[in-house]
Amino acid sequence: MSVLSAITNIFKSNSKEDVTSTDRHEILRNLLSTQQYVEAVLRLINVIKDRPLDGGTPYKDVAIITYKQFSNDLPHHIGAKASKEPFSDLISIFNLVDSNLKGIEDNFPSLFVGREGKIDETDLRASSLVVFGYIQMTDDLCTWTKILLEHLTSDTGDMIPPFRTKFLKNNTKKLADFSNFVLSSHNQIIDVISQMQKKGTDAVLKNSDAWIDAFVHDSHYSMMEREMIAAATMPIAMIFIRTAASLRKWWIEFLVNNREWLTAKVIFETEKLNGLDPNSAQYKKLKRTVDYYSDLISTYDQRLERARS
């Protein structure tokens, strides 16, 4: 099935009663939430960027191997610098992503027009799907990076849920490809959308007669444009399909479970601080770990608020 057909089938496979519209403000709020996610991850990177990449625990070993695979898939000069200055590649990527998200925010009124403040499937275009996909892939990159840092800062005896390690391993290649797209100077997301408009591929998702896959084909889009359109599947379903309520419930439970695990981790690590000299290296290292997990909890709080609204 083509990526365009996968998107249209979200709407076609649901009854008219289950297809809903959304507020333009809600889409903007999701965008701003992702910007905050990027900023939070950048802060986490800056906390540990000067630490040596030492193995010694199974989680750390997995993280080091995964991070090297990620860096090796980037342009040579970026990967070479990262081998000497760990995380310099991720810092560059997230700074560019942040710039692109601000570009989307600045152009939001023209990207999502709607009527009376509402957006439905007839207001969406191929560029809308690319924007949704870009935001989703940014979210995925943030989550991947958080899990990477979680593994790198683990201590002997720590327990990380297996699904997080699986996510880290399974998404490395996809997110390296996305990062290469971000790092390409000509691939500013607003410029990509402008090129789509010039090429005539910024088709409407639905008009009065037909859906987008009747006007254009997957082959009209670049590989990364197709990847972003494919990534838009989940946010489109979450926003525009009422029956996605079950998926939303699962997502909220996922976030709650992870937040509870992180909270227990903070309590456990904080207890270790008792009796330690605040000026000791051991105390300072442990305090950084506590602060790191506390930042993660704040990020989960933001995403829970977004998911529950």
Backbone as CSV, one residue per row, in Angstrom:
resi,resn,N_x,N_y,N_z,CA_x,CA_y,CA_z,C_x,C_y,C_z
1,MET,0.841,-1.200,0.000,0.000,0.000,0.000,0.874,1.246,0.000
2,SER,0.520,2.232,-0.802,1.301,3.461,-0.856,1.117,4.247,0.437
3,VAL,2.065,5.150,0.733,1.960,5.943,1.960,0.764,6.890,1.878
4,LEU,0.465,7.374,0.683,-0.694,8.256,0.526,-1.992,7.492,0.775
5,SER,-2.062,6.272,0.256,-3.261,5.459,0.473,-3.414,5.102,1.944
6,ALA,-2.294,4.897,2.634,-2.355,4.587,4.068,-2.990,5.743,4.836
7,ILE,-2.663,6.970,4.423,-3.253,8.140,5.072,-4.748,8.236,4.764
8,THR,-5.101,8.097,3.485,-6.514,8.236,3.118,-7.365,7.121,3.724
9,ASN,-6.768,5.936,3.892,-7.525,4.822,4.468,-7.884,5.060,5.928
10,ILE,-7.127,5.922,6.607,-7.479,6.277,7.985,-8.888,6.858,8.012
11,PHE,-9.186,7.686,7.016,-10.497,8.325,6.947,-11.536,7.395,6.311
12,LYS,-11.145,6.705,5.241,-12.088,5.856,4.514,-12.568,4.678,5.357
13,SER,-11.709,4.172,6.224,-12.045,2.976,6.993,-12.887,3.284,8.225
14,ASN,-13.163,4.575,8.460,-13.992,4.971,9.586,-15.280,5.616,9.084
15,SER,-16.337,5.455,9.849,-17.605,6.057,9.466,-17.516,7.573,9.560
16,LYS,-18.430,8.257,8.875,-18.437,9.719,8.909,-18.582,10.244,10.331
17,GLU,-19.307,9.487,11.154,-19.506,9.918,12.531,-18.219,9.878,13.346
18,ASP,-17.287,9.024,12.921,-16.028,8.892,13.660,-14.957,9.867,13.187
19,VAL,-15.176,10.499,12.035,-14.215,11.481,11.524,-14.572,12.846,12.098
20,THR,-13.607,13.490,12.710,-13.868,14.758,13.373,-12.900,15.833,12.891
21,SER,-13.189,17.056,13.250,-12.276,18.168,12.964,-11.507,18.496,14.228
22,THR,-10.572,19.412,14.119,-9.815,19.822,15.295,-9.594,21.328,15.247
23,ASP,-9.293,21.905,16.370,-8.989,23.331,16.423,-7.592,23.584,15.877
24,ARG,-7.440,24.656,15.123,-6.102,25.049,14.656,-5.179,25.244,15.847
25,HIS,-5.750,25.780,16.919,-4.950,26.040,18.113,-4.362,24.746,18.679
26,GLU,-5.098,23.635,18.563,-4.619,22.353,19.085,-3.387,21.880,18.314
27,ILE,-3.405,22.050,16.989,-2.246,21.667,16.175,-1.041,22.531,16.546
28,LEU,-1.284,23.823,16.736,-0.205,24.723,17.130,0.344,24.331,18.501
29,ARG,-0.540,23.941,19.408,-0.093,23.561,20.741,0.775,22.311,20.691
30,ASN,0.422,21.373,19.821,1.247,20.171,19.642,2.638,20.545,19.136
31,LEU,2.678,21.499,18.209,3.955,21.975,17.684,4.801,22.591,18.795
32,LEU,4.194,23.451,19.595,4.935,24.111,20.673,5.403,23.101,21.720
33,SER,4.610,22.067,21.952,5.001,21.018,22.884,6.244,20.285,22.392
34,THR,6.306,20.038,21.076,7.482,19.384,20.506,8.715,20.290,20.608
35,GLN,8.523,21.591,20.409,9.634,22.528,20.594,10.175,22.451,22.026
36,GLN,9.280,22.366,23.001,9.706,22.247,24.396,10.440,20.926,24.634
37,TYR,9.980,19.875,23.966,10.626,18.566,24.069,12.069,18.655,23.568
38,VAL,12.264,19.304,22.422,13.606,19.479,21.858,14.497,20.244,22.834
39,GLU,13.981,21.318,23.388,14.762,22.132,24.325,15.128,21.334,25.575
40,ALA,14.194,20.489,26.050,14.466,19.663,27.232,15.572,18.646,26.945
41,VAL,15.522,18.037,25.764,16.543,17.052,25.402,17.908,17.715,25.241
42,LEU,17.938,18.904,24.660,19.204,19.635,24.551,19.805,19.914,25.926
43,ARG,18.955,20.255,26.891,19.455,20.477,28.254,20.044,19.196,28.839
44,LEU,19.390,18.068,28.567,19.894,16.792,29.063,21.240,16.449,28.436
45,ILE,21.367,16.693,27.148,22.638,16.425,26.468,23.751,17.263,27.087
46,ASN,23.463,18.529,27.342,24.481,19.419,27.907,24.917,18.996,29.308
47,VAL,24.042,18.264,30.016,24.399,17.787,31.359,25.502,16.739,31.292
48,ILE,25.460,15.870,30.264,26.389,14.740,30.252,27.397,14.773,29.098
49,LYS,27.378,15.821,28.278,28.194,15.812,27.062,29.686,15.728,27.334
50,ASP,30.138,16.174,28.510,31.571,16.161,28.807,32.023,14.885,29.507
51,ARG,31.092,13.985,29.772,31.474,12.729,30.400,32.078,11.788,29.365
52,PRO,33.061,10.982,29.749,33.629,10.011,28.808,32.620,8.923,28.488
53,LEU,32.681,8.402,27.278,31.784,7.322,26.879,32.375,5.995,27.336
54,ASP,32.201,5.695,28.599,32.724,4.463,29.173,31.645,3.399,29.213
55,GLY,32.035,2.164,28.904,31.123,1.038,29.030,31.165,0.511,30.458
56,GLY,30.952,-0.784,30.589,31.055,-1.370,31.919,29.777,-1.996,32.411
57,THR,28.638,-1.573,31.850,27.366,-2.221,32.162,26.710,-2.592,30.834
58,PRO,25.857,-3.613,30.841,25.212,-4.009,29.575,24.477,-2.854,28.895
59,TYR,23.809,-2.009,29.688,23.073,-0.890,29.098,24.019,0.125,28.461
60,LYS,25.109,0.428,29.161,26.085,1.379,28.612,26.705,0.836,27.331
61,ASP,27.028,-0.461,27.332,27.636,-1.061,26.143,26.697,-0.984,24.943
62,VAL,25.415,-1.259,25.170,24.428,-1.165,24.092,24.350,0.270,23.574
63,ALA,24.344,1.218,24.505,24.222,2.628,24.124,25.416,3.087,23.303
64,ILE,26.620,2.702,23.710,27.822,3.121,22.988,27.828,2.561,21.576
65,ILE,27.496,1.288,21.438,27.448,0.669,20.107,26.387,1.352,19.245
66,THR,25.216,1.592,19.821,24.109,2.215,19.076,24.465,3.633,18.658
67,TYR,25.061,4.385,19.574,25.429,5.768,19.260,26.471,5.820,18.138
68,LYS,27.436,4.905,18.160,28.454,4.865,17.096,27.811,4.520,15.754
69,GLN,26.849,3.594,15.771,26.136,3.270,14.528,25.418,4.499,13.984
70,PHE,24.775,5.231,14.880,24.063,6.450,14.490,25.041,7.464,13.889
71,SER,26.135,7.740,14.585,27.100,8.751,14.125,27.761,8.340,12.817
72,ASN,28.014,7.046,12.655,28.664,6.568,11.432,27.775,6.719,10.207
73,ASP,26.468,6.831,10.420,25.541,7.007,9.298,25.379,8.476,8.896
74,LEU,25.996,9.378,9.658,25.910,10.807,9.355,27.033,11.200,8.395
75,PRO,26.993,12.412,7.809,28.101,12.870,6.974,29.428,12.715,7.695
76,HIS,30.488,12.400,6.933,31.774,12.030,7.533,32.294,13.076,8.510
77,HIS,32.220,14.357,8.128,32.792,15.389,8.991,32.008,15.533,10.295
78,ILE,30.701,15.241,10.242,29.878,15.301,11.455,30.216,14.126,12.368
79,GLY,30.270,12.926,11.780,30.590,11.734,12.558,31.997,11.767,13.125
80,ALA,32.952,12.292,12.324,34.337,12.366,12.791,34.454,13.307,13.990
81,LYS,33.756,14.427,13.941,33.777,15.357,15.070,33.148,14.725,16.304
82,ALA,32.066,13.968,16.094,31.380,13.332,17.225,32.255,12.287,17.893
83,SER,33.157,11.661,17.141,34.049,10.667,17.748,35.030,11.326,18.715
84,LYS,35.312,12.612,18.497,36.199,13.366,19.393,35.412,14.180,20.416
85,GLU,34.251,14.653,20.003,33.383,15.447,20.888,32.007,14.796,20.921
86,PRO,31.827,13.783,21.783,30.548,13.067,21.820,29.353,14.002,21.970
87,PHE,28.325,13.680,21.223,27.038,14.383,21.230,27.058,15.707,20.465
88,SER,28.216,16.078,19.903,28.242,17.304,19.094,27.327,17.154,17.881
89,ASP,27.195,15.922,17.376,26.301,15.683,16.238,24.844,15.900,16.633
90,LEU,24.451,15.352,17.777,23.068,15.505,18.228,22.746,16.969,18.550
91,ILE,23.713,17.674,19.117,23.493,19.096,19.418,23.240,19.869,18.125
92,SER,24.046,19.603,17.098,23.861,20.278,15.804,22.503,19.935,15.198
93,ILE,22.135,18.657,15.266,20.860,18.206,14.688,19.688,18.875,15.389
94,PHE,19.706,18.856,16.720,18.575,19.427,17.465,18.502,20.945,17.306
95,ASN,19.641,21.603,17.166,19.600,23.050,16.921,18.939,23.348,15.578
96,LEU,19.238,22.534,14.570,18.607,22.715,13.261,17.127,22.372,13.312
97,VAL,16.786,21.295,14.014,15.387,20.923,14.174,14.626,22.049,14.852
98,ASP,15.210,22.615,15.887,14.570,23.718,16.606,14.309,24.892,15.665
99,SER,15.291,25.189,14.812,15.131,26.264,13.837,13.994,25.954,12.857
100,ASN,13.895,24.697,12.431,12.839,24.296,11.504,11.465,24.366,12.152
101,LEU,11.372,23.957,13.405,10.090,24.032,14.110,9.639,25.483,14.260
102,LYS,10.596,26.369,14.514,10.257,27.795,14.590,9.798,28.306,13.232
103,GLY,10.385,27.764,12.153,9.941,28.128,10.810,8.510,27.698,10.552
104,ILE,8.165,26.500,11.023,6.782,26.032,10.897,5.853,26.938,11.693
105,GLU,6.280,27.295,12.908,5.465,28.178,13.746,5.239,29.527,13.064
106,ASP,6.300,30.086,12.478,6.179,31.387,11.821,5.232,31.342,10.619
107,ASN,5.195,30.187,9.943,4.359,30.052,8.745,3.048,29.320,9.026
108,PHE,2.764,29.093,10.282,1.589,28.294,10.657,0.286,28.824,10.053
109,PRO,0.032,30.144,10.073,-1.255,30.638,9.529,-1.491,30.257,8.070
110,SER,-0.407,30.174,7.270,-0.577,29.816,5.862,-0.546,28.306,5.647
111,LEU,0.063,27.559,6.581,0.130,26.107,6.445,-1.177,25.437,6.851
112,PHE,-1.848,26.005,7.845,-3.110,25.441,8.332,-4.154,26.563,8.354
113,VAL,-4.930,26.636,7.277,-5.882,27.740,7.111,-7.191,27.434,7.825
114,GLY,-7.928,26.444,7.337,-9.183,26.064,7.977,-10.276,27.111,7.843
115,ARG,-11.376,26.826,8.538,-12.522,27.736,8.530,-13.025,27.888,9.953
116,GLU,-13.190,29.122,10.374,-13.678,29.419,11.720,-12.852,28.712,12.798
117,GLY,-11.557,28.667,12.569,-10.663,28.093,13.565,-10.620,26.584,13.591
118,LYS,-11.316,25.915,12.664,-11.364,24.459,12.620,-10.617,23.916,11.405
119,ILE,-10.053,22.728,11.574,-9.345,22.038,10.492,-9.962,20.656,10.339
120,ASP,-10.314,20.277,9.098,-10.746,18.900,8.849,-9.979,18.365,7.650
121,GLU,-10.345,17.165,7.175,-9.555,16.516,6.124,-9.531,17.308,4.830
122,THR,-10.543,18.141,4.572,-10.566,18.928,3.340,-9.641,20.139,3.412
123,ASP,-9.143,20.455,4.607,-8.225,21.584,4.775,-6.759,21.149,4.719
124,LEU,-6.522,19.841,4.690,-5.156,19.325,4.709,-4.613,19.162,3.294
125,ARG,-3.299,19.331,3.177,-2.602,19.150,1.910,-1.419,18.209,2.147
126,ALA,-0.715,17.868,1.069,0.481,17.034,1.217,1.486,17.707,2.154
127,SER,1.579,19.042,2.057,2.505,19.771,2.936,2.086,19.650,4.400
128,SER,0.776,19.569,4.658,0.300,19.377,6.026,0.791,18.040,6.559
129,LEU,0.734,17.006,5.715,1.191,15.679,6.116,2.687,15.688,6.408
130,VAL,3.453,16.401,5.578,4.895,16.513,5.800,5.179,17.197,7.134
131,VAL,4.413,18.242,7.452,4.594,18.942,8.724,4.277,18.011,9.895
132,PHE,3.138,17.300,9.819,2.789,16.347,10.877,3.894,15.295,11.032
133,GLY,4.387,14.807,9.899,5.438,13.781,9.938,6.741,14.305,10.497
134,TYR,7.092,15.538,10.138,8.329,16.139,10.656,8.255,16.265,12.177
135,ILE,7.104,16.699,12.668,6.927,16.836,14.118,6.999,15.465,14.791
136,GLN,6.361,14.456,14.181,6.375,13.108,14.758,7.790,12.532,14.779
137,MET,8.541,12.723,13.694,9.903,12.193,13.646,10.815,12.938,14.607
138,THR,10.537,14.221,14.824,11.279,14.968,15.844,10.987,14.402,17.224
139,ASP,9.716,14.114,17.496,9.350,13.471,18.760,10.096,12.147,18.938
140,ASP,10.130,11.366,17.860,10.820,10.063,17.924,12.311,10.245,18.188
141,LEU,12.924,11.244,17.550,14.349,11.495,17.765,14.609,11.936,19.205
142,CYS,13.717,12.749,19.757,13.844,13.162,21.157,13.758,11.956,22.086
143,THR,12.782,11.087,21.840,12.604,9.899,22.675,13.817,8.986,22.556
144,TRP,14.294,8.772,21.334,15.478,7.935,21.095,16.677,8.480,21.860
145,THR,16.865,9.799,21.817,18.009,10.416,22.488,17.885,10.296,24.007
146,LYS,16.691,10.494,24.519,16.479,10.339,25.962,16.809,8.923,26.410
147,ILE,16.377,7.935,25.637,16.650,6.540,25.993,18.143,6.255,25.888
148,LEU,18.791,6.825,24.876,20.246,6.669,24.740,20.958,7.206,25.983
149,LEU,20.596,8.400,26.413,21.227,9.001,27.589,20.894,8.214,28.854
150,GLU,19.685,7.689,28.908,19.283,6.861,30.048,20.192,5.631,30.156
151,HIS,20.479,5.006,29.026,21.368,3.842,29.022,22.794,4.239,29.387
152,LEU,23.246,5.365,28.862,24.635,5.789,29.106,24.884,6.179,30.560
153,THR,23.857,6.621,31.264,24.021,7.049,32.655,23.587,5.971,33.644
154,SER,23.318,4.773,33.138,22.871,3.694,34.018,24.019,3.199,34.889
155,ASP,23.672,2.692,36.054,24.638,2.096,36.974,24.386,0.597,37.069
156,THR,25.363,-0.119,37.581,25.204,-1.548,37.803,23.986,-1.787,38.702
157,GLY,23.132,-2.687,38.286,21.933,-2.973,39.072,20.709,-2.222,38.589
158,ASP,20.886,-1.238,37.719,19.740,-0.512,37.171,18.915,-1.431,36.274
159,MET,17.622,-1.184,36.243,16.729,-1.936,35.379,16.016,-0.967,34.433
160,ILE,16.263,-1.118,33.149,15.595,-0.310,32.133,14.594,-1.203,31.420
161,PRO,13.336,-0.759,31.290,12.320,-1.589,30.630,12.798,-2.059,29.255
162,PRO,12.659,-3.346,28.946,13.174,-3.896,27.679,12.660,-3.184,26.437
163,PHE,11.405,-2.706,26.485,10.858,-2.067,25.285,11.600,-0.780,24.949
164,ARG,12.231,-0.159,25.958,12.993,1.065,25.698,14.298,0.730,24.970
165,THR,14.948,-0.337,25.390,16.155,-0.786,24.693,15.814,-1.199,23.266
166,LYS,14.673,-1.858,23.094,14.240,-2.271,21.759,13.992,-1.060,20.874
167,PHE,13.324,-0.038,21.423,13.078,1.197,20.657,14.401,1.818,20.224
168,LEU,15.375,1.842,21.128,16.683,2.429,20.837,17.329,1.723,19.651
169,LYS,17.351,0.397,19.678,18.011,-0.373,18.623,17.245,-0.291,17.297
170,ASN,15.927,-0.403,17.379,15.121,-0.532,16.160,14.978,0.763,15.373
171,ASN,15.205,1.914,16.009,14.961,3.193,15.335,16.229,3.954,14.967
172,THR,17.386,3.347,15.202,18.649,4.049,14.957,18.814,4.428,13.488
173,LYS,18.605,3.496,12.591,18.811,3.752,11.166,17.809,4.776,10.646
174,LYS,16.539,4.597,11.000,15.501,5.524,10.518,15.788,6.952,10.971
175,LEU,16.201,7.109,12.226,16.428,8.449,12.763,17.760,9.027,12.288
176,ALA,18.709,8.172,11.937,19.931,8.670,11.305,19.607,9.227,9.915
177,ASP,18.723,8.540,9.184,18.293,9.039,7.871,17.586,10.385,8.016
178,PHE,16.709,10.479,9.001,16.018,11.743,9.254,17.028,12.832,9.616
179,SER,18.029,12.487,10.414,19.050,13.453,10.818,19.871,13.918,9.622
180,ASN,20.154,13.019,8.687,20.857,13.417,7.469,20.027,14.408,6.667
181,PHE,18.727,14.184,6.633,17.824,15.124,5.966,17.893,16.491,6.645
182,VAL,17.876,16.501,7.977,17.937,17.745,8.734,19.258,18.470,8.488
183,LEU,20.342,17.713,8.417,21.677,18.304,8.287,21.958,18.853,6.890
184,SER,21.180,18.433,5.916,21.383,18.943,4.556,20.906,20.395,4.502
185,SER,21.789,21.294,4.139,21.492,22.727,4.224,20.290,23.127,3.374
186,HIS,20.046,22.381,2.277,18.935,22.756,1.400,17.618,22.151,1.860
187,ASN,17.643,21.420,2.956,16.434,20.737,3.404,15.764,21.424,4.588
188,GLN,15.712,22.749,4.585,14.877,23.440,5.552,13.424,23.102,5.224
189,ILE,12.649,22.746,6.215,11.327,22.180,5.972,10.425,23.141,5.198
190,ILE,10.528,24.441,5.461,9.699,25.402,4.728,10.124,25.454,3.261
191,ASP,11.418,25.303,2.986,11.896,25.267,1.601,11.390,24.016,0.887
192,VAL,11.359,22.887,1.625,10.838,21.643,1.043,9.384,21.835,0.631
193,ILE,8.596,22.445,1.504,7.180,22.694,1.211,7.042,23.637,0.021
194,SER,7.896,24.662,-0.037,7.870,25.605,-1.167,8.157,24.885,-2.485
195,GLN,9.108,23.940,-2.453,9.425,23.172,-3.660,8.256,22.276,-4.066
196,MET,7.564,21.705,-3.081,6.392,20.886,-3.381,5.330,21.722,-4.085
197,GLN,5.151,22.941,-3.621,4.163,23.832,-4.223,4.547,24.181,-5.658
198,LYS,5.850,24.420,-5.873,6.319,24.760,-7.222,6.174,23.576,-8.180
199,LYS,6.398,22.356,-7.663,6.317,21.159,-8.501,4.876,20.699,-8.716
200,GLY,3.955,21.291,-7.986,2.560,20.889,-8.121,2.218,19.615,-7.380
201,THR,3.043,19.236,-6.386,2.784,18.009,-5.624,2.141,18.279,-4.267
202,ASP,1.844,19.558,-3.988,1.199,19.895,-2.713,-0.320,19.773,-2.872
203,ALA,-0.740,18.552,-3.197,-2.153,18.311,-3.490,-2.994,18.323,-2.215
204,VAL,-4.291,18.619,-2.382,-5.204,18.585,-1.240,-5.440,17.126,-0.850
205,LEU,-5.652,16.885,0.445,-5.912,15.520,0.900,-7.243,15.015,0.348
206,LYS,-8.245,15.895,0.325,-9.556,15.503,-0.186,-10.267,16.715,-0.763
207,ASN,-10.816,16.540,-1.965,-11.715,17.568,-2.483,-13.106,16.961,-2.603
208,SER,-13.976,17.624,-3.267,-15.364,17.140,-3.331,-15.502,15.833,-4.103
209,ASP,-14.512,15.522,-4.941,-14.623,14.355,-5.817,-13.743,13.173,-5.428
210,ALA,-12.553,13.448,-4.901,-11.608,12.345,-4.703,-10.583,12.676,-3.622
211,TRP,-9.807,11.626,-3.270,-8.741,11.764,-2.287,-7.415,11.988,-2.990
212,ILE,-6.402,12.341,-2.219,-5.103,12.750,-2.759,-4.451,11.682,-3.629
213,ASP,-4.654,10.384,-3.294,-3.989,9.333,-4.069,-4.575,9.168,-5.470
214,ALA,-5.632,9.943,-5.771,-6.151,9.969,-7.141,-5.464,11.053,-7.973
215,PHE,-4.785,11.991,-7.298,-4.138,13.111,-8.006,-2.640,12.882,-8.199
216,VAL,-1.996,12.376,-7.154,-0.543,12.208,-7.178,-0.188,10.815,-6.676
217,HIS,1.048,10.418,-6.951,1.541,9.087,-6.570,2.748,9.259,-5.655
218,ASP,3.047,8.210,-4.889,4.213,8.250,-3.997,5.491,8.653,-4.733
219,SER,5.613,8.221,-5.979,6.835,8.483,-6.745,7.053,9.966,-7.034
220,HIS,6.023,10.787,-6.827,6.170,12.233,-7.034,6.921,12.895,-5.881
221,TYR,7.162,12.136,-4.810,7.807,12.703,-3.624,9.163,12.051,-3.387
222,SER,10.056,12.807,-2.767,11.368,12.257,-2.435,11.225,11.183,-1.366
223,MET,12.292,10.414,-1.154,12.249,9.347,-0.160,11.917,9.899,1.228
224,MET,12.549,11.023,1.610,12.304,11.558,2.946,10.924,12.199,3.047
225,GLU,10.434,12.784,1.964,9.061,13.295,1.972,8.080,12.148,2.218
226,ARG,8.346,11.003,1.569,7.492,9.824,1.788,7.599,9.335,3.222
227,GLU,8.818,9.362,3.778,9.006,8.930,5.167,8.205,9.823,6.116
228,MET,8.215,11.123,5.864,7.486,12.041,6.744,5.977,11.873,6.587
229,ILE,5.516,11.645,5.361,4.091,11.402,5.157,3.675,10.124,5.876
230,ALA,4.520,9.093,5.805,4.224,7.845,6.514,4.195,8.070,8.024
231,ALA,5.118,8.895,8.511,5.177,9.176,9.952,3.963,9.959,10.435
232,ALA,3.257,10.595,9.498,2.071,11.389,9.868,0.875,10.517,10.209
233,THR,0.971,9.210,9.946,-0.180,8.320,10.134,-0.722,8.380,11.551
234,MET,0.167,8.222,12.549,-0.315,8.209,13.932,-0.907,9.551,14.362
235,PRO,-0.206,10.682,14.172,-0.827,11.942,14.601,-2.128,12.255,13.876
236,ILE,-2.231,11.888,12.594,-3.480,12.122,11.854,-4.617,11.324,12.496
237,ALA,-4.352,10.045,12.803,-5.383,9.208,13.424,-5.762,9.732,14.800
238,MET,-4.754,10.142,15.574,-5.005,10.618,16.937,-5.851,11.891,16.932
239,ILE,-5.641,12.732,15.933,-6.290,14.044,15.909,-7.673,14.001,15.269
240,PHE,-7.808,13.217,14.185,-9.019,13.351,13.361,-9.993,12.174,13.454
241,ILE,-9.631,11.094,14.146,-10.514,9.935,14.216,-10.951,9.689,15.657
242,ARG,-12.242,9.718,15.884,-12.757,9.522,17.247,-12.421,8.141,17.776
243,THR,-12.445,7.119,16.916,-12.162,5.760,17.366,-10.706,5.578,17.775
244,ALA,-9.899,6.609,17.548,-8.513,6.551,18.020,-8.447,6.783,19.523
245,ALA,-9.617,6.916,20.158,-9.635,7.121,21.608,-8.948,5.970,22.329
246,SER,-9.115,4.754,21.798,-8.456,3.606,22.433,-6.945,3.717,22.323
247,LEU,-6.473,4.221,21.169,-5.039,4.430,21.002,-4.551,5.518,21.934
248,ARG,-5.333,6.580,22.073,-4.967,7.653,22.995,-4.881,7.121,24.434
249,LYS,-5.845,6.244,24.811,-5.834,5.666,26.150,-4.557,4.864,26.377
250,TRP,-4.179,4.046,25.368,-2.938,3.270,25.480,-1.738,4.195,25.658
251,TRP,-1.691,5.289,24.890,-0.576,6.227,24.953,-0.488,6.877,26.331
252,ILE,-1.630,7.246,26.891,-1.642,7.847,28.226,-1.138,6.838,29.259
253,GLU,-1.589,5.585,29.157,-1.124,4.551,30.086,0.377,4.340,29.958
254,PHE,0.870,4.363,28.737,2.309,4.235,28.479,3.086,5.345,29.176
255,LEU,2.601,6.572,29.034,3.273,7.709,29.652,3.205,7.632,31.175
256,VAL,2.047,7.256,31.700,1.891,7.158,33.155,2.833,6.108,33.725
257,ASN,2.904,4.942,33.089,3.773,3.872,33.578,5.236,4.296,33.583
258,ASN,5.650,4.993,32.528,7.039,5.449,32.465,7.310,6.529,33.501
259,ARG,6.338,7.407,33.713,6.522,8.445,34.715,6.659,7.839,36.111
260,GLU,5.836,6.830,36.396,5.915,6.174,37.702,7.277,5.512,37.902
261,TRP,7.774,4.873,36.843,9.088,4.232,36.921,10.180,5.269,37.180
262,LEU,10.105,6.406,36.491,11.089,7.464,36.675,11.010,8.070,38.080
263,THR,9.789,8.227,38.584,9.611,8.777,39.924,10.248,7.862,40.966
264,ALA,10.027,6.555,40.810,10.651,5.596,41.728,12.172,5.670,41.632
265,LYS,12.667,5.874,40.420,14.112,5.984,40.204,14.671,7.206,40.924
266,VAL,13.969,8.341,40.842,14.425,9.561,41.511,14.450,9.368,43.028
267,ILE,13.404,8.749,43.555,13.351,8.503,45.004,14.514,7.607,45.433
268,PHE,14.739,6.555,44.653,15.821,5.608,44.966,17.182,6.296,44.939
269,GLU,17.435,7.084,43.911,18.738,7.743,43.774,18.892,8.858,44.810
270,THR,17.799,9.552,45.131,17.864,10.622,46.127,18.231,10.074,47.496
271,GLU,17.703,8.891,47.815,18.033,8.272,49.098,19.530,7.968,49.210
272,LYS,20.145,7.669,48.083,21.586,7.399,48.082,22.391,8.638,48.465
273,LEU,21.817,9.821,48.213,22.532,11.062,48.512,22.688,11.292,50.014
274,ASN,21.776,10.727,50.787,21.826,10.923,52.235,23.131,10.366,52.810
275,GLY,23.800,11.184,53.577,25.039,10.749,54.205,26.281,10.997,53.380
276,LEU,26.100,11.399,52.111,27.269,11.688,51.271,27.696,13.137,51.446
277,ASP,28.971,13.385,51.304,29.502,14.738,51.372,29.095,15.494,50.109
278,PRO,28.338,16.609,50.243,27.902,17.362,49.057,29.042,17.840,48.180
279,ASN,30.243,17.891,48.719,31.393,18.344,47.940,32.144,17.195,47.264
280,SER,31.724,15.969,47.530,32.433,14.815,46.975,32.042,14.591,45.522
281,ALA,32.957,13.955,44.787,32.698,13.642,43.380,31.530,12.676,43.250
282,GLN,31.412,11.735,44.189,30.325,10.758,44.149,28.972,11.447,44.293
283,TYR,28.903,12.407,45.228,27.654,13.146,45.443,27.281,13.935,44.190
284,LYS,28.253,14.628,43.620,27.980,15.466,42.454,27.518,14.633,41.264
285,LYS,28.139,13.461,41.084,27.744,12.581,39.982,26.314,12.087,40.192
286,LEU,26.013,11.665,41.423,24.682,11.162,41.725,23.635,12.263,41.613
287,LYS,24.000,13.474,42.017,23.076,14.607,41.934,22.737,14.913,40.478
288,ARG,23.717,14.805,39.595,23.456,15.019,38.163,22.476,13.970,37.644
289,THR,22.611,12.740,38.126,21.699,11.673,37.715,20.275,11.974,38.175
290,VAL,20.139,12.415,39.434,18.822,12.762,39.970,18.203,13.901,39.162
291,ASP,19.002,14.911,38.860,18.503,16.044,38.067,18.082,15.597,36.669
292,TYR,18.857,14.673,36.105,18.556,14.148,34.771,17.188,13.467,34.754
293,TYR,16.943,12.581,35.714,15.661,11.881,35.775,14.518,12.836,36.122
294,SER,14.794,13.841,36.917,13.766,14.838,37.246,13.344,15.596,35.995
295,ASP,14.323,15.911,35.134,14.002,16.564,33.859,13.144,15.663,32.973
296,LEU,13.453,14.363,32.995,12.652,13.422,32.218,11.202,13.404,32.712
297,ILE,11.029,13.445,34.039,9.674,13.457,34.606,8.920,14.699,34.138
298,SER,9.594,15.833,34.108,8.954,17.072,33.645,8.497,16.943,32.197
299,THR,9.320,16.296,31.382,8.953,16.095,29.981,7.732,15.190,29.869
300,TYR,7.693,14.118,30.674,6.530,13.231,30.651,5.277,13.962,31.127
301,ASP,5.432,14.849,32.096,4.283,15.638,32.564,3.707,16.472,31.414
302,GLN,4.602,17.081,30.623,4.157,17.890,29.496,3.411,17.039,28.469
303,ARG,3.937,15.850,28.201,3.332,15.001,27.185,2.015,14.397,27.682
304,LEU,1.935,14.141,28.984,0.667,13.678,29.553,-0.401,14.764,29.442
305,GLU,-0.021,15.991,29.743,-0.967,17.099,29.636,-1.466,17.222,28.205
306,ARG,-0.550,17.063,27.257,-0.911,17.152,25.844,-1.830,15.983,25.439
307,ALA,-1.522,14.767,25.920,-2.300,13.589,25.541,-3.703,13.614,26.150
308,ARG,-3.847,14.191,27.332,-5.127,14.176,28.031,-6.060,15.297,27.595
309,SER,-5.528,16.284,26.892,-6.357,17.439,26.517,-7.242,17.114,25.321
